[in-house]
Amino acid sequence: MMELGQVGFWGTGLIGILAGFIAHRIVGGHGGIFWNLIVGIIGSYIGFFVAKSAGISLGEIFKGWFWGNLIVSAAGATVLLAALRMLRREPN
């Protein structure tokens, strides 16, 4: 399984920003570049935890680090934003 630490500082930032942006497009809402970075990086850990728990080895699916990390990070960020949205909903 690919680890996020292998992409380096700038790679992690780029993937985090893109993953946060993708998650915001899927779930809805708005956020600036800093919010996208935070959501994307936290989502990366969620996505990698879920992938590892499910036994998914991204190294077998994707030959490069970028696409596998971006997909897993965006999926984790989407889960994070959806959970935050559910928690913030006010009862009718």
C-alpha positions as YAML, in Angstrom:
chain: A
units: angstrom
residues:
- id: 1
  name: MET
  ca: [0.00, 0.00, 0.00]
- id: 2
  name: MET
  ca: [1.27, 3.44, -0.84]
- id: 3
  name: GLU
  ca: [1.81, 5.75, 2.09]
- id: 4
  name: LEU
  ca: [1.06, 9.45, 1.92]
- id: 5
  name: GLY
  ca: [4.51, 10.24, 3.34]
- id: 6
  name: GLN
  ca: [6.21, 9.03, 0.14]
- id: 7
  name: VAL
  ca: [4.89, 11.96, -1.88]
- id: 8
  name: GLY
  ca: [6.69, 14.57, 0.18]
- id: 9
  name: PHE
  ca: [5.55, 17.86, 1.65]
- id: 10
  name: TRP
  ca: [4.50, 19.58, -1.59]
- id: 11
  name: GLY
  ca: [2.90, 16.47, -3.03]
- id: 12
  name: THR
  ca: [0.86, 16.03, 0.14]
- id: 13
  name: GLY
  ca: [-0.27, 19.66, -0.05]
- id: 14
  name: LEU
  ca: [-1.24, 19.40, -3.71]
- id: 15
  name: ILE
  ca: [-3.16, 16.17, -3.19]
- id: 16
  name: GLY
  ca: [-4.83, 17.63, -0.08]
- id: 17
  name: ILE
  ca: [-6.01, 20.74, -1.91]
- id: 18
  name: LEU
  ca: [-7.30, 18.75, -4.88]
- id: 19
  name: ALA
  ca: [-8.98, 16.13, -2.68]
- id: 20
  name: GLY
  ca: [-10.70, 18.83, -0.61]
- id: 21
  name: PHE
  ca: [-11.86, 20.59, -3.78]
- id: 22
  name: ILE
  ca: [-13.24, 17.35, -5.24]
- id: 23
  name: ALA
  ca: [-15.01, 16.54, -1.97]
- id: 24
  name: HIS
  ca: [-16.60, 20.00, -1.87]
- id: 25
  name: ARG
  ca: [-17.85, 19.52, -5.45]
- id: 26
  name: ILE
  ca: [-19.37, 16.14, -4.55]
- id: 27
  name: VAL
  ca: [-20.90, 17.03, -1.17]
- id: 28
  name: GLY
  ca: [-21.61, 20.68, -1.86]
- id: 29
  name: GLY
  ca: [-20.76, 23.75, 0.09]
- id: 30
  name: HIS
  ca: [-17.85, 26.08, -0.23]
- id: 31
  name: GLY
  ca: [-14.39, 26.45, 1.14]
- id: 32
  name: GLY
  ca: [-11.21, 28.28, 0.40]
- id: 33
  name: ILE
  ca: [-7.87, 26.79, -0.48]
- id: 34
  name: PHE
  ca: [-6.85, 26.47, 3.18]
- id: 35
  name: TRP
  ca: [-10.09, 24.69, 4.14]
- id: 36
  name: ASN
  ca: [-9.70, 22.37, 1.12]
- id: 37
  name: LEU
  ca: [-6.15, 21.58, 2.26]
- id: 38
  name: ILE
  ca: [-7.26, 20.72, 5.81]
- id: 39
  name: VAL
  ca: [-10.23, 18.63, 4.65]
- id: 40
  name: GLY
  ca: [-8.09, 16.87, 2.03]
- id: 41
  name: ILE
  ca: [-5.28, 15.95, 4.42]
- id: 42
  name: ILE
  ca: [-7.63, 14.70, 7.14]
- id: 43
  name: GLY
  ca: [-9.60, 12.90, 4.44]
- id: 44
  name: SER
  ca: [-6.39, 11.26, 3.25]
- id: 45
  name: TYR
  ca: [-5.91, 9.58, 6.60]
- id: 46
  name: ILE
  ca: [-9.54, 8.47, 6.65]
- id: 47
  name: GLY
  ca: [-9.31, 7.12, 3.11]
- id: 48
  name: PHE
  ca: [-6.06, 5.28, 3.71]
- id: 49
  name: PHE
  ca: [-7.38, 3.78, 6.95]
- id: 50
  name: VAL
  ca: [-10.49, 2.49, 5.15]
- id: 51
  name: ALA
  ca: [-8.46, 1.19, 2.18]
- id: 52
  name: LYS
  ca: [-6.01, -0.58, 4.45]
- id: 53
  name: SER
  ca: [-8.81, -2.07, 6.55]
- id: 54
  name: ALA
  ca: [-10.52, -3.31, 3.39]
- id: 55
  name: GLY
  ca: [-7.28, -4.87, 2.16]
- id: 56
  name: ILE
  ca: [-7.04, -2.65, -0.91]
- id: 57
  name: SER
  ca: [-3.48, -2.36, -2.20]
- id: 58
  name: LEU
  ca: [-3.26, 0.72, -4.38]
- id: 59
  name: GLY
  ca: [0.19, -0.20, -5.60]
- id: 60
  name: GLU
  ca: [-1.35, -3.09, -7.52]
- id: 61
  name: ILE
  ca: [-4.05, -0.91, -9.08]
- id: 62
  name: PHE
  ca: [-2.11, 2.28, -9.85]
- id: 63
  name: LYS
  ca: [1.50, 2.36, -11.00]
- id: 64
  name: GLY
  ca: [2.07, 6.01, -10.04]
- id: 65
  name: TRP
  ca: [1.58, 7.58, -6.65]
- id: 66
  name: PHE
  ca: [-0.54, 10.54, -7.71]
- id: 67
  name: TRP
  ca: [-3.79, 9.01, -8.96]
- id: 68
  name: GLY
  ca: [-4.10, 6.36, -6.27]
- id: 69
  name: ASN
  ca: [-3.44, 8.84, -3.49]
- id: 70
  name: LEU
  ca: [-5.79, 11.42, -5.01]
- id: 71
  name: ILE
  ca: [-8.69, 8.96, -5.36]
- id: 72
  name: VAL
  ca: [-8.33, 7.60, -1.84]
- id: 73
  name: SER
  ca: [-7.84, 11.08, -0.38]
- id: 74
  name: ALA
  ca: [-10.87, 12.48, -2.21]
- id: 75
  name: ALA
  ca: [-13.01, 9.54, -1.05]
- id: 76
  name: GLY
  ca: [-11.91, 10.07, 2.55]
- id: 77
  name: ALA
  ca: [-12.49, 13.83, 2.31]
- id: 78
  name: THR
  ca: [-15.96, 13.21, 0.90]
- id: 79
  name: VAL
  ca: [-16.78, 10.91, 3.82]
- id: 80
  name: LEU
  ca: [-15.45, 13.55, 6.24]
- id: 81
  name: LEU
  ca: [-17.53, 16.37, 4.73]
- id: 82
  name: ALA
  ca: [-20.66, 14.21, 4.59]
- id: 83
  name: ALA
  ca: [-20.22, 13.28, 8.26]
- id: 84
  name: LEU
  ca: [-19.66, 16.92, 9.24]
- id: 85
  name: ARG
  ca: [-22.75, 17.95, 7.29]
- id: 86
  name: MET
  ca: [-24.87, 15.32, 9.06]
- id: 87
  name: LEU
  ca: [-23.59, 16.41, 12.46]
- id: 88
  name: ARG
  ca: [-24.31, 20.09, 11.80]
- id: 89
  name: ARG
  ca: [-27.90, 19.61, 10.63]
- id: 90
  name: GLU
  ca: [-30.38, 21.13, 13.00]
- id: 91
  name: PRO
  ca: [-33.50, 19.15, 13.91]
- id: 92
  name: ASN
  ca: [-36.77, 20.47, 12.43]
...
